[in-house]
Amino acid sequence: MSAENVKIVQEIYEAFGRGDVPAVLGKLDKNIEWNEAENFIYADGNPYIGPEAVLKGVLLRLANEWDKFAVSPAEYLDAGDKVVVLGTYTGTYRINGNPVRAQLAHIWNFENGLVVKFQQYTDTKQFADAIVDTDD
């Protein structure tokens, strides 16, 4: 089943990249526990429980606050019921035009073909700096 989990994670990133949010949410268990990195700009709702919470607390905020926000996976590590992804975030904060290019690590946990837990790690300072208006 682990190779199938890697395939599911790849499909999630592909769907996210084309803006197909229903396809992303469709891969999540109804009781998913989603955690953004500690001190990340969207960690205020940790843990997000359920796809609707992920949608409102993370995905819609990304869509509304960033231009050309992208997740670029570089490596998939198959760990059975877990898949670890290493890659990069890129985007521009819409309010002030500040860019980010930050490394990421994502841990996806599976049960019965659905994501039951997600943990993000990234350069939280880079994101915090990006959302500060430097013209003040």
Contact map, one row per residue, 1 for C-alpha under 8 A:
1111100000000000000000000000000000000000000000000000000000000000000000000000000110000000000000000000000000000000000000000000000000000000
1111110000000000000000000000000000000000000000000000000000000000000000000000011111000000000000000000000000000000000000000000000000000000
1111111000000000000000000000000000000000000000000000000000000000000000000000010100000000000000000000000000000000000000000000000000000000
1111111100000000000000000000000000000000000000000000000000000000000000000000000000000000000000000000000000000000100000000000000000000000
1111111110000000000000000000000000000000000000000000000000000000000000000000000111100000000000000000000000000100100000000000000000000000
0111111111000000000000000000000000000000000000000000000000000000000000000001110000100000000000000000000000000000000000000000000000000000
0011111111100000000000000000000000000000000000000000000000000000000000000000000000000000000000000000000000000000000000000000000000000000
0001111111110000000000000010000000000000000000000000000000000000000000000000000000000000000000000000000000000000100000000000000000000000
0000111111111000000000000000000000000000000000000000000000000000000000000000000000100000000000000000000000010000000000000000000000000000
0000011111111100000000000000000000000000000000000000000000000000000000000000000000000000000000000000000000000000000000000000000000000000
0000001111111110000000000000000000000000000000000000000000000000000000000000000000000000000000000000000000000000000000000000000000000000
0000000111111111000000110010000000000000000000000000000000000000000000000000000000000000000000000000000000000000000000000000000000000000
0000000011111111100000010000000000000000000000000000000000000000000000101000000000000000000000000000000000000000000000000000000000000000
0000000001111111110000000000000000000000000000000000000000000000000000000000000000000000000000000000000000000000000000000000000000000000
0000000000111111111110110000000000000000000000000000000000000000000000000000000000000000000000000000000000000000000000000000000000000000
0000000000011111111110010000000000000000000000000000000000000000000000000000000000000000000000000000000000000000000000000000000000000000
0000000000001111111100000000000000000000000000000000000000000000000001100000000000000000000000000000000000000000000000000000000000000000
0000000000000111111100000000000000000000000000000000000000000000000000000000000000000000000000000000000000000000000000000000000000000000
0000000000000011111110000000000000000000000000000000000000000000000000000000000000000000000000000000000000000000000000000000000000000000
0000000000000011111111110000000000000000000000000000000000000000000000000000000000000000000000000000000000000000000000000000000000000000
0000000000000011001111111000000000000000000000000000000000000000000000000000000000000000000000000000000000000000000000000000000000000000
0000000000000000000111111100000000000000000000000000000000000000000000000000000000000000000000000000000000000000000000000000000000000000
0000000000010010000111111110000000000000000000000000000000000000000000000000000000000000000000000000000000000000000000000000000000000000
0000000000011011000111111111000000000000000000000000000000000000000000000000000000000000000000000000000000000000000000000000000000000000
0000000000000000000011111111000000000000000000000010001000000000000000000000000000000000000000000000000000000000000000000000000000000000
0000000000000000000001111111100000000000000000000000000000000000000000000000000000000000000000000000000000000000000000000000000000000000
0000000100010000000000111111100000000000000000000000000000000000000000000000000000000000000000000000000000000000111000000000000000000000
0000000000000000000000011111110100000000000000000110000000000000000000000000000000000000000000000000000000000000011100000000000000000000
0000000000000000000000000111111100000000000000000110000000000000000000000000000000000000000000000000000000000000011100000000000000000000
0000000000000000000000000001111100000000000000000110000000000000000000000000000000000000000000000000000000000000000000000000000000000000
0000000000000000000000000000111110000000000000001110000000000000000000000000000000000000000000000000000000000000000100000000000000000000
0000000000000000000000000001111111000000000000011110000000000000000000000000000000000000000000000000000000000000001111000000000000000000
0000000000000000000000000000001111100000000000111100000000000000000000000000000000000000000000000000000000000000000111000000000000000000
0000000000000000000000000000000111110000000001111100010000000000000000000000000000000000000000000000000000000000000011100000000000000000
0000000000000000000000000000000011111000001001110000000000000000000000000000000000000000000000000000000000000000000011110000000000000000
0000000000000000000000000000000001111101011001100000000000000000000000000000000000000000000000000000000000000000000000111000000000000000
0000000000000000000000000000000000111111001000000000000000000000000000000000000000000000000000000000000000000000000000111101000000000000
0000000000000000000000000000000000011111001000000000000000000000000000000000000000000000000000000000000000000000000000000001000000000000
0000000000000000000000000000000000001111101000000000000000000000000000000000000000000000000000000000000000000000000000000001000000000000
0000000000000000000000000000000000011111111100000000000000000000000000000000000000000000000000000000000000000000000000000101101100000000
0000000000000000000000000000000000000011111100000000000000000000000000000000000000000000000000000000000000000000000000000001001100000000
0000000000000000000000000000000000010001111110000000000011000000000000000000000000000000000000000000000000000000000000000000000000000000
0000000000000000000000000000000000111111111111100000000000000000000000000000000000000000000000000000000000000000000000000000000000000000
0000000000000000000000000000000000000001111111000000000000000000000000000000000000000000000000000000000000000000000000000000000000000000
0000000000000000000000000000000000000000011111110000000010000000000000000000000000000000000000000000000000000000000000000000000000000000
0000000000000000000000000000000001110000001111110000000000000000000000000000000000000000000000000000000000000000000000000000000000000000
0000000000000000000000000000000011110000001011111000000000000000000000000000000000000000000000000000000000000000000000000000000000000000
0000000000000000000000000000000111100000000011111100110010000000000000000000000000000000000000000000000000000000000000000000000000000000
0000000000000000000000000000001111000000000000111111110000000000000000000000000000000000000000000000000000000000000000000000000000000000
0000000000000000000000000001111111000000000000011111110000000000000000000000000000000000000000000000000000000000000000000000000000000000
0000000000000000000000001001111100000000000000001111111000000000000000000000000000000000000000000000000000000000000000000000000000000000
0000000000000000000000000000000000000000000000001111111100000000000000000000000000000000000000000000000000000000000000000000000000000000
0000000000000000000000000000000000000000000000011111111111000000000000000000000000000000000000000000000000000000000000000000000000000000
0000000000000000000000000000000001000000000000011111111111100000000000000000000000000000000000000000000000000000000000000000000000000000
0000000000000000000000001000000000000000000000000011111111110000000000000000000000000000000000000000000000000000000000000000000000000000
0000000000000000000000000000000000000000000000000001111111111000000000000000000000000000000000000000000000000000000000000000000000000000
0000000000000000000000000000000000000000010010010000111111111000000000000000000000000000000000000000000000000000000000000000000000000000
0000000000000000000000000000000000000000010000000000111111111100000000000000000000000000000000000000000000000000000000000000000000000000
0000000000000000000000000000000000000000000000000000011111111110000000000000000000000000000000000000000000000000000000000000000000000000
0000000000000000000000000000000000000000000000000000001111111111000000000000000000000000000000000000000000000000000000000000000000000000
0000000000000000000000000000000000000000000000000000000111111111100000000000000000000000000000000000000000000000000000000000000000000000
0000000000000000000000000000000000000000000000000000000001111111110010000000000000000000000000000000000000000000000000000000000000000000
0000000000000000000000000000000000000000000000000000000000111111111010000000000000000000000000000000000000000000000000000000000000000000
0000000000000000000000000000000000000000000000000000000000011111110000000000000000000000000000000000000000000000000000000000000000000000
0000000000000000000000000000000000000000000000000000000000001111111000000000000000000000000011100000000000000000000000000000000000000000
0000000000000000000000000000000000000000000000000000000000000111111110000000000000000000001111000000000000000000000000000000000000000000
0000000000000000000000000000000000000000000000000000000000000010111110000000000000000000001111000000000000000000000000000000000000000000
0000000000000000000000000000000000000000000000000000000000000000011111000000000000000000011100000000000000000000000000000000000000000000
0000000000000000000000000000000000000000000000000000000000000110011111100000000000000000111100000000000000000000000000000000000000000000
0000000000000000100000000000000000000000000000000000000000000000000111110000000000000000111000000000000000000000000000000000000000000000
0000000000001000100000000000000000000000000000000000000000000000000011111000000000000011110000000000000000000000000000000000000000000000
0000000000000000000000000000000000000000000000000000000000000000000001111100000000000011110000000000000000000000000000000000000000000000
0000000000001000000000000000000000000000000000000000000000000000000000111111000000001111000000000000000000000000000000000000000000000000
0000000000000000000000000000000000000000000000000000000000000000000000011111000000001111000000000000000000000000000000000000000000000000
0000000000000000000000000000000000000000000000000000000000000000000000001111100000001110000000000000000000000000000000000000000000000000
0000010000000000000000000000000000000000000000000000000000000000000000001111110000111100000000000000000000000000000000000000000000000000
0000010000000000000000000000000000000000000000000000000000000000000000000011111000111000000000000000000000000000000000000000000000000000
0110010000000000000000000000000000000000000000000000000000000000000000000001111101110000000000000000000000000000000000000000000000000000
0100000000000000000000000000000000000000000000000000000000000000000000000000111111110000000000000000000000000000000000000000000000000000
1110100000000000000000000000000000000000000000000000000000000000000000000000011111100000000000000000000000000000000000000000000000000000
1100100000000000000000000000000000000000000000000000000000000000000000000000001111100000000000000000000000001110000000000000000000000000
0100100000000000000000000000000000000000000000000000000000000000000000000000011111110000000000000000000000111100000000000000000000000000
0000110010000000000000000000000000000000000000000000000000000000000000000001111111111000000000000000000000111000000000000000000000000000
0000000000000000000000000000000000000000000000000000000000000000000000000001111001111100000000000000000011110000000000000000000000000000
0000000000000000000000000000000000000000000000000000000000000000000000001111100000111110000000000000000111100000000000000000000000000000
0000000000000000000000000000000000000000000000000000000000000000000000001111000000011111000000000000001111000000000000000000000000000000
0000000000000000000000000000000000000000000000000000000000000000000000111110000000001111100000000000001110000000000000000000000000000000
0000000000000000000000000000000000000000000000000000000000000000000000111100000000000111110000000000111100000000000000000000000000000000
0000000000000000000000000000000000000000000000000000000000000000000011110000000000000011111000000001111100000000000000000000000000000000
0000000000000000000000000000000000000000000000000000000000000000000111110000000000000001111100000011110000000000000000000000000000000000
0000000000000000000000000000000000000000000000000000000000000000011111000000000000000000111110000011100000000000000000000000000000000000
0000000000000000000000000000000000000000000000000000000000000000011110000000000000000000011111001111000000000000000000000000000000000000
0000000000000000000000000000000000000000000000000000000000000000111000000000000000000000001111111111000000000000000000000000000001100000
0000000000000000000000000000000000000000000000000000000000000000111000000000000000000000000111111100000000000000000000000000000000000000
0000000000000000000000000000000000000000000000000000000000000000100000000000000000000000000011111000000000000000000000000000000000100000
0000000000000000000000000000000000000000000000000000000000000000000000000000000000000000000011111100000000000000000000000000000000111000
0000000000000000000000000000000000000000000000000000000000000000000000000000000000000000000111111110000000000000000000000000000000000000
0000000000000000000000000000000000000000000000000000000000000000000000000000000000000000000111011111000000000000000000000000000001100000
0000000000000000000000000000000000000000000000000000000000000000000000000000000000000000011110001111100000000000000000000000000001000000
0000000000000000000000000000000000000000000000000000000000000000000000000000000000000000111110000111110000000000000000000000011001000000
0000000000000000000000000000000000000000000000000000000000000000000000000000000000000001111000000011111000000000000000000000000000000000
0000000000000000000000000000000000000000000000000000000000000000000000000000000000000001110000000001111100000000000000000110010000000000
0000000000000000000000000000000000000000000000000000000000000000000000000000000000000111100000000000111110000000000000000110000000000000
0000000000000000000000000000000000000000000000000000000000000000000000000000000000001111100000000000011111000000000000011110000000000000
0000000000000000000000000000000000000000000000000000000000000000000000000000000000011110000000000000001111100000000000011100000000000000
0000000000000000000000000000000000000000000000000000000000000000000000000000000000011100000000000000000111110000000001111000000000000000
0000000000000000000000000000000000000000000000000000000000000000000000000000000001111000000000000000000011111000000001110000000000000000
0000000010000000000000000000000000000000000000000000000000000000000000000000000001110000000000000000000001111100001111100000000000000000
0000000000000000000000000000000000000000000000000000000000000000000000000000000011100000000000000000000000111110001111000000000000000000
0000100000000000000000000000000000000000000000000000000000000000000000000000000011000000000000000000000000011111111110000000000000000000
0000000000000000000000000000000000000000000000000000000000000000000000000000000010000000000000000000000000001111111100000000000000000000
0000000000000000000000000000000000000000000000000000000000000000000000000000000000000000000000000000000000000111110000000000000000000000
0001100100000000000000000010000000000000000000000000000000000000000000000000000000000000000000000000000000000111111000000000000000000000
0000000000000000000000000011100000000000000000000000000000000000000000000000000000000000000000000000000000000111111100000000000000000000
0000000000000000000000000011100100000000000000000000000000000000000000000000000000000000000000000000000000011110111111000000000000000000
0000000000000000000000000001101110000000000000000000000000000000000000000000000000000000000000000000000000011110011111000000000000000000
0000000000000000000000000000000111100000000000000000000000000000000000000000000000000000000000000000000000011100001111100000000000000000
0000000000000000000000000000000111100000000000000000000000000000000000000000000000000000000000000000000001111000001111110000000000000000
0000000000000000000000000000000001111000000000000000000000000000000000000000000000000000000000000000000001110000000011111000000000000000
0000000000000000000000000000000000111000000000000000000000000000000000000000000000000000000000000000000111100000000001111100000000000000
0000000000000000000000000000000000011000000000000000000000000000000000000000000000000000000000000000000111000000000000111110000000000000
0000000000000000000000000000000000001001000000000000000000000000000000000000000000000000000000000000011110000000000000011111000000000000
0000000000000000000000000000000000000000000000000000000000000000000000000000000000000000000000000000011100000000000000001111111000000000
0000000000000000000000000000000000001111100000000000000000000000000000000000000000000000000000000000000000000000000000000111111100000000
0000000000000000000000000000000000000001000000000000000000000000000000000000000000000000000000000000000000000000000000000011111110000000
0000000000000000000000000000000000000000000000000000000000000000000000000000000000000000000000000001010000000000000000000011111111000000
0000000000000000000000000000000000000001100000000000000000000000000000000000000000000000000000000001000000000000000000000011111111100000
0000000000000000000000000000000000000001100000000000000000000000000000000000000000000000000000000000000000000000000000000001111111110000
0000000000000000000000000000000000000000000000000000000000000000000000000000000000000000000000000000000000000000000000000000111111110000
0000000000000000000000000000000000000000000000000000000000000000000000000000000000000000000010000111000000000000000000000000011111111000
0000000000000000000000000000000000000000000000000000000000000000000000000000000000000000000010110100000000000000000000000000001111111000
0000000000000000000000000000000000000000000000000000000000000000000000000000000000000000000000010000000000000000000000000000000111111100
0000000000000000000000000000000000000000000000000000000000000000000000000000000000000000000000010000000000000000000000000000000001111111
0000000000000000000000000000000000000000000000000000000000000000000000000000000000000000000000000000000000000000000000000000000000011111
0000000000000000000000000000000000000000000000000000000000000000000000000000000000000000000000000000000000000000000000000000000000001111
0000000000000000000000000000000000000000000000000000000000000000000000000000000000000000000000000000000000000000000000000000000000001111
